[in-house]
Amino acid sequence: MEKVFEWIVAVNGAINDFVWGVPCIVLLMGVGLLFTIRLGFFQFCHPGFLLKETVIKAFKKKDDADHRPGEITSFQAAMTSVGAIVGSGNIAGVATAIVAGGPGAVFWMIIAALIGMATKFAEVTLGIKYREMKEDGSIQGGAMYYLAKGLNAKWLGALFSVLVIPYAFVISAVVDTNTIALSVHDQFAVPTWITGLVLALAAGIIIFGGIKRIGRASEIIAPFMGIAYILAGLLVIVLNIKEVPGAIGMILEGAFSPRGVTGGVVGSMFIAMRYGVARGIFSNEAGVGSAAMVHCGAKVDHPVEQGLWGAVEVFLDTVLVCSVTALTIVLSGLWSGAGEDVDGAVLTMRAFEMLLPGKIGTWICLAAIMLFGFTCLISFYTYAERGAVYLFGEKSRFVVKLLWVFMIFVGSQTTLGFAWDLADTINGLMIIPNLVGLALLSGQVVKLKKEYFSGRLPDRKH
């Protein structure tokens, strides 16, 4: 059995090196730049408008949109998506990126996110445009629908659906559970199987209640956990303000001259870029196409109305939350020489513990790991369900629910390194068909954006 596992790890490593090689990163950044340019650099030119139409509007008044087609409110859909992306990638993923690629990986993570804001805007917008209303009033949508209908390529929609099911299971049921279980074990010596069992039961109660229960849970947990974690990061910065310029300088130097920072351990600028981009995409999912499966259920009047949330959530996830984790780890210096036993969430937790007085850092980080990871477990299930329904029909929902709960338990028993490597592989395989489809449908996104923005911007330049 051990030799079989070693063979699986070797094969996965070879595939991983291929899908995250130069061609994939060029494709990912290229499509992001394509949309950034064709959409008029809107994420840089109109940040105020983006926040006003999403975050501010959501908290300013109750979203009462029962008359619109959809299953959940726009805010619930956004928070379900945020719940899916703000998870292990923000805590454990950033840590593994810095250990493997050096502090410079943080720079490339943020650059990819800023460009990826336009990509995710396109994904969510197309997800709303091509969604389907079923006879029972439920909504089905996602990248498989805009690939199949927008490009008239049913086979491409089917391929995406085949990939999205293992993607959801590995990214969340395995990796998120693994991260929570290891963190709890590190602090309290609780056997990982006990944590896995508790998570499986708790997640099962919510997902068996359907998308509306998932949406209600997400709109409560996601804002609270995100704000609390960012405040903790600000506290770290304030208490260590004198060291912050040096940490930022180390990140910038490491992005272009990693040997100067790591002493040659990392090896090249491409490795810093590779891990920064890969872990950034793992966290914010820009280019993967998965978020469209959650956002498609939103009650909105125009596709771009929800597409704006796609751009904003990338900023919130990576530029804010991931940066908090990254700066804390770099400031601590613990990333240098970290090994398998001090990596991922454990490294992040120890960095917070080191930089905040008493046990404040430990408790804040542990709470974030558990809340972030749990919202991923209930939100990511939606991806697997929509992929299965597209391929096998409505009757597959119950089977997917049972498998999801079972795999949460299995995920608590996996090893950290292999779980993350497998997640990277499936992430890369998902990206390729989605990005090709997005590029071919870019004209439709531009048309919808002009249609929606017309007359809404103060300077009328859109």
C-alpha positions in Angstrom: 0.0 0.0 0.0 2.8 2.4 0.8 4.4 1.8 -2.6 1.1 2.5 -4.3 0.7 5.8 -2.4 4.3 6.8 -3.4 3.4 6.1 -7.0 0.3 8.2 -6.8 2.3 11.0 -5.2 4.9 10.8 -8.0 2.3 10.8 -10.8 0.4 13.7 -9.2 3.7 15.6 -8.9 4.4 15.2 -12.6 1.0 16.4 -13.6 1.3 19.3 -11.1 4.5 20.4 -12.7 2.9 20.4 -16.1 -0.4 22.2 -15.3 1.4 24.8 -13.2 4.2 25.3 -15.7 4.9 28.4 -17.8 2.0 27.9 -20.3 -0.7 27.7 -17.5 0.6 30.8 -15.7 0.8 32.7 -19.0 -2.7 31.7 -19.9 -4.0 32.6 -16.4 -2.4 36.0 -16.4 -3.0 36.6 -20.1 -6.8 36.1 -19.8 -6.9 38.3 -16.7 -5.0 41.1 -18.6 -7.4 40.6 -21.6 -10.4 41.3 -19.4 -8.7 44.1 -17.5 -7.9 45.9 -20.7 -11.2 45.2 -22.5 -13.2 46.2 -19.5 -11.3 49.5 -19.2 -9.3 48.7 -16.1 -12.6 49.1 -14.2 -11.3 47.4 -11.0 -8.6 50.2 -10.7 -10.6 53.1 -12.1 -13.8 52.7 -10.1 -13.1 51.1 -6.7 -15.6 53.4 -5.0 -18.4 52.3 -7.3 -17.6 48.7 -6.8 -17.8 49.0 -3.0 -20.9 51.1 -3.2 -22.8 48.6 -5.4 -21.8 45.6 -3.3 -20.6 45.9 0.3 -22.1 49.3 1.2 -25.5 48.4 -0.5 -25.6 45.1 1.3 -25.2 46.5 4.8 -27.2 49.7 4.1 -30.5 48.1 3.5 -32.1 44.7 3.6 -32.0 42.8 0.3 -35.7 42.2 -0.3 -35.7 40.7 -3.8 -38.4 38.0 -3.7 -39.8 39.2 -7.0 -36.6 38.4 -8.9 -35.7 35.0 -10.3 -33.3 33.1 -8.0 -33.1 31.1 -4.9 -31.1 33.3 -2.5 -30.5 37.1 -2.1 -27.5 38.7 -3.9 -25.8 39.2 -0.5 -26.4 35.5 0.5 -24.9 34.3 -2.8 -21.9 36.6 -2.3 -21.3 35.5 1.3 -21.7 31.8 0.3 -19.0 32.4 -2.3 -16.9 34.3 0.1 -17.4 31.5 2.6 -16.0 29.1 0.0 -13.0 31.1 -0.9 -12.0 32.6 2.5 -10.8 29.3 4.0 -7.7 27.2 4.2 -6.1 29.1 1.3 -6.0 32.3 3.4 -4.3 30.7 6.3 -2.6 27.4 5.4 -2.2 28.2 1.7 -0.4 31.4 2.2 1.9 29.7 4.6 2.8 26.9 2.2 3.4 29.4 -0.5 5.9 31.4 1.5 7.7 28.2 2.7 7.9 26.8 -0.8 8.4 30.1 -2.8 9.8 32.5 -0.2 8.3 35.9 0.8 8.3 37.0 -2.9 5.4 34.6 -3.5 3.2 37.1 -1.6 3.9 39.8 -4.3 2.8 37.6 -7.1 -0.2 36.4 -5.2 -1.4 40.0 -4.9 -0.6 40.9 -8.6 -2.5 37.8 -9.8 -5.5 38.8 -7.5 -5.7 42.4 -8.8 -5.7 41.1 -12.4 -8.0 38.2 -11.4 -10.7 40.7 -10.2 -11.6 41.2 -13.9 -11.6 37.5 -14.6 -13.9 36.6 -11.8 -16.2 39.5 -12.7 -16.5 37.9 -16.1 -17.2 34.4 -14.7 -20.0 35.5 -12.4 -21.6 37.7 -15.0 -21.7 34.9 -17.5 -22.9 32.5 -14.8 -26.0 34.7 -14.3 -26.5 35.2 -18.1 -26.6 31.5 -18.9 -28.2 30.1 -15.8 -31.3 27.9 -16.1 -34.6 28.0 -14.2 -36.0 24.5 -13.4 -39.6 23.6 -13.2 -39.5 23.5 -9.4 -38.2 27.1 -9.3 -34.6 26.0 -8.5 -31.6 27.5 -10.4 -28.8 25.7 -12.1 -25.8 27.4 -13.5 -22.0 27.7 -13.5 -19.1 27.6 -15.9 -20.5 24.4 -17.5 -23.6 26.3 -18.6 -21.8 29.2 -20.2 -19.2 26.9 -21.8 -22.0 24.6 -23.2 -24.5 27.3 -24.3 -22.3 30.3 -24.9 -19.8 28.4 -27.0 -22.3 25.8 -28.2 -19.9 23.1 -26.9 -21.8 20.6 -24.7 -18.7 18.4 -24.4 -16.8 21.3 -22.8 -19.5 21.8 -20.3 -19.5 18.1 -19.5 -15.7 18.1 -19.2 -15.9 21.0 -16.7 -18.5 19.2 -14.7 -16.4 16.0 -14.6 -13.5 18.1 -13.2 -15.5 20.2 -10.7 -16.7 17.2 -8.7 -13.3 15.9 -7.6 -12.1 19.6 -7.4 -14.7 20.4 -4.7 -14.1 17.2 -2.8 -10.3 17.6 -2.7 -10.2 21.4 -2.2 -12.6 21.5 0.6 -13.7 18.1 2.0 -10.1 17.0 2.2 -7.9 20.1 2.5 -10.2 22.2 4.7 -10.9 19.3 7.0 -7.2 18.4 7.1 -6.3 22.0 8.0 -8.8 22.2 10.9 -8.0 18.7 12.2 -4.3 19.3 12.3 -4.7 22.7 14.0 -7.0 21.4 16.7 -4.6 18.5 17.3 -1.6 20.9 17.5 -3.3 22.9 20.2 -5.3 20.4 22.2 -4.0 16.9 21.1 -7.5 16.0 20.0 -7.3 12.9 17.6 -7.9 14.0 14.1 -10.6 11.4 13.6 -12.7 13.0 16.3 -12.5 16.4 14.7 -13.4 14.9 11.3 -16.4 13.2 12.8 -17.7 16.4 14.4 -17.2 18.4 11.3 -18.9 15.8 9.2 -22.0 15.8 11.4 -22.2 19.6 11.6 -21.8 20.2 7.9 -24.3 17.4 7.1 -27.0 19.2 9.2 -26.6 22.3 7.1 -26.1 20.9 3.6 -29.1 18.6 3.9 -31.1 21.7 4.4 -30.3 22.9 0.9 -28.9 26.1 -0.7 -31.2 28.4 1.4 -29.9 27.0 4.7 -26.3 27.3 3.3 -27.0 30.9 2.3 -28.4 31.8 5.7 -25.5 30.3 7.5 -22.9 32.0 5.2 -24.4 35.5 5.5 -23.9 35.3 9.3 -20.5 33.6 9.6 -18.6 35.0 6.6 -18.8 38.8 7.4 -18.0 38.1 11.1 -15.0 35.9 10.6 -13.5 38.1 7.8 -13.7 41.3 9.9 -12.4 39.7 13.0 -9.4 38.2 11.2 -8.5 41.5 9.5 -8.7 43.4 12.8 -6.3 40.8 14.3 -3.9 41.4 11.4 -4.1 45.2 12.0 -3.3 44.6 15.6 -0.2 42.7 14.6 0.9 45.5 12.3 0.3 48.2 14.9 2.3 46.3 17.6 5.2 45.6 15.2 5.0 48.7 13.1 8.8 49.3 13.1 9.4 45.9 11.5 6.7 46.3 8.8 8.8 48.3 6.2 11.5 45.6 6.4 9.0 42.8 5.9 7.5 44.6 2.9 11.0 45.2 1.5 11.7 41.4 1.9 8.6 40.6 0.0 9.4 42.9 -2.9 13.1 41.8 -3.1 12.0 38.1 -2.9 9.6 38.6 -5.8 12.4 39.5 -8.2 15.6 38.3 -6.5 14.6 35.3 -4.3 18.2 34.2 -3.7 19.0 37.4 -2.0 16.3 36.7 0.6 16.4 32.9 0.9 20.0 32.2 0.3 19.3 30.1 -2.7 16.9 27.7 -1.1 14.0 28.8 -3.3 16.1 29.0 -6.5 14.4 31.2 -9.0 11.9 34.0 -9.5 9.6 31.6 -11.4 9.2 29.4 -8.3 8.2 32.4 -6.2 5.7 33.3 -9.0 4.5 29.8 -9.4 3.6 29.3 -5.7 2.3 32.8 -5.3 -0.1 32.5 -8.3 -1.1 28.9 -7.5 -1.9 29.5 -3.9 -3.6 32.8 -4.8 -5.9 31.1 -7.3 -6.5 28.3 -4.8 -7.7 31.0 -2.3 -9.8 33.4 -4.5 -10.7 31.0 -7.4 -10.4 33.6 -10.1 -10.1 31.8 -13.4 -11.4 28.4 -12.0 -15.1 29.1 -12.9 -16.4 27.6 -9.7 -17.9 30.8 -8.1 -20.4 31.1 -10.9 -22.1 28.0 -9.5 -22.9 29.8 -6.3 -23.6 33.2 -7.7 -26.0 31.9 -10.3 -28.7 31.5 -7.6 -28.7 35.2 -6.8 -31.8 37.3 -7.2 -30.7 40.1 -9.4 -32.1 42.1 -12.4 -28.9 42.2 -14.4 -25.9 39.8 -14.7 -23.4 42.5 -14.0 -25.1 43.4 -10.7 -23.8 40.1 -9.3 -20.6 40.2 -11.4 -19.4 43.2 -9.3 -19.4 40.9 -6.3 -17.0 38.6 -8.2 -14.4 41.3 -8.5 -14.9 42.6 -4.9 -14.6 39.2 -3.3 -11.2 38.6 -4.9 -10.0 41.8 -3.4 -11.4 41.0 0.0 -10.0 37.5 0.0 -6.5 38.0 -1.3 -5.5 41.6 -1.1 -6.9 41.9 2.4 -7.2 38.6 4.2 -4.3 36.8 2.5 -2.1 39.8 3.0 -2.8 39.8 6.8 -1.6 36.2 7.0 1.4 36.8 4.7 2.7 39.9 6.6 2.3 38.1 10.0 4.3 35.1 8.8 7.1 37.2 7.2 7.3 39.5 10.3 7.6 36.4 12.5 10.6 35.0 10.5 9.3 31.4 11.3 8.9 30.7 7.6 12.7 30.3 7.2 13.6 26.7 7.8 10.0 25.5 8.4 9.5 21.9 7.7 6.5 19.5 7.2 5.7 19.6 11.0 5.6 23.4 11.0 3.9 24.3 7.8 0.4 25.4 6.7 -2.0 26.5 9.4 0.3 25.5 12.2 2.9 27.9 10.9 0.4 30.7 10.7 -0.9 30.0 14.2 2.6 30.1 15.7 3.3 33.3 13.9 0.2 35.0 15.4 1.1 33.5 18.8 4.6 35.0 18.6 3.5 38.5 17.5 0.5 39.0 19.8 0.6 39.1 23.6 -0.5 36.2 25.7 -2.6 33.6 23.9 -4.6 36.2 21.9 -2.9 35.3 18.6 -3.4 31.6 19.1 -7.1 31.8 19.9 -7.8 34.3 17.1 -6.0 32.2 14.5 -7.5 28.9 15.7 -11.0 30.5 15.6 -10.4 31.8 12.1 -9.1 28.4 10.9 -12.2 26.6 12.3 -14.7 29.2 11.0 -13.0 29.8 7.6 -12.7 26.0 7.1 -16.3 25.2 8.2 -17.9 27.8 5.9 -15.8 26.3 3.0 -17.2 22.8 3.9 -20.8 24.0 3.6 -20.2 26.3 0.6 -18.0 24.1 -1.5 -20.6 21.4 -1.4 -22.6 23.5 -3.9 -19.9 23.0 -6.5 -20.0 19.2 -6.3 -23.8 19.2 -6.3 -24.2 21.4 -9.4 -21.6 19.4 -11.3 -23.3 16.2 -10.4 -26.8 17.5 -11.3 -25.5 18.7 -14.7 -24.1 15.2 -15.5 -26.5 12.9 -13.8 -29.7 14.8 -13.0 -31.6 15.8 -9.8 -31.5 12.4 -8.2 -27.7 12.6 -7.7 -28.1 15.3 -5.0 -28.7 12.9 -2.2 -25.7 10.7 -3.2 -23.4 13.7 -3.4 -24.6 14.8 0.1 -23.7 11.4 1.6 -20.3 11.2 -0.2 -19.5 14.8 1.0 -20.1 14.0 4.6 -18.1 10.8 4.3 -15.2 12.5 2.6 -15.0 15.2 5.3 -14.2 12.4 7.8 -11.6 10.9 5.3 -10.0 14.4 4.9 -9.1 14.5 8.5 -6.8 11.5 8.0 -4.8 12.8 5.0 -1.3 14.2 5.0 -0.8 17.9 4.5 1.7 17.9 1.7 -0.1 15.4 -0.5 -3.5 17.1 0.1 -2.2 20.5 -1.1 -0.3 19.0 -4.1 -3.4 17.2 -5.2 -5.5 20.4 -4.7 -3.0 22.3 -7.0 -3.3 19.6 -9.7 -7.0 19.6 -9.9 -7.1 23.4 -9.7 -4.8 23.6 -12.7 -6.9 21.1 -14.7 -10.1 23.2 -14.0 -8.5 26.4 -15.1 -7.6 25.5 -18.7 -11.0 24.8 -20.2 -12.6 27.7 -18.3 -10.0 30.3 -19.3 -10.2 29.3 -23.0 -14.0 29.6 -22.8 -13.9 32.9 -21.0 -11.5 34.4 -23.6 -13.9 33.4 -26.5 -16.8 34.9 -24.6 -15.1 38.1 -23.7 -17.1 40.1 -26.2 -20.3 39.3 -24.4 -18.9 40.3 -21.1 -17.8 43.7 -22.5 -21.3 44.3 -24.0 -23.0 43.5 -20.7 -20.6 45.7 -18.7 -21.2 48.7 -21.0 -25.0 48.1 -20.8 -25.0 48.1 -17.0 -22.4 50.8 -16.4 -24.1 53.2 -18.8 -25.3 56.3 -16.8 -24.3 54.8 -13.5 -20.8 56.2 -13.2 -20.3 59.9 -12.1 -17.9 60.7 -15.0 -19.9 58.5 -17.5 -16.5 57.0 -18.7 -16.9 53.3 -18.8 
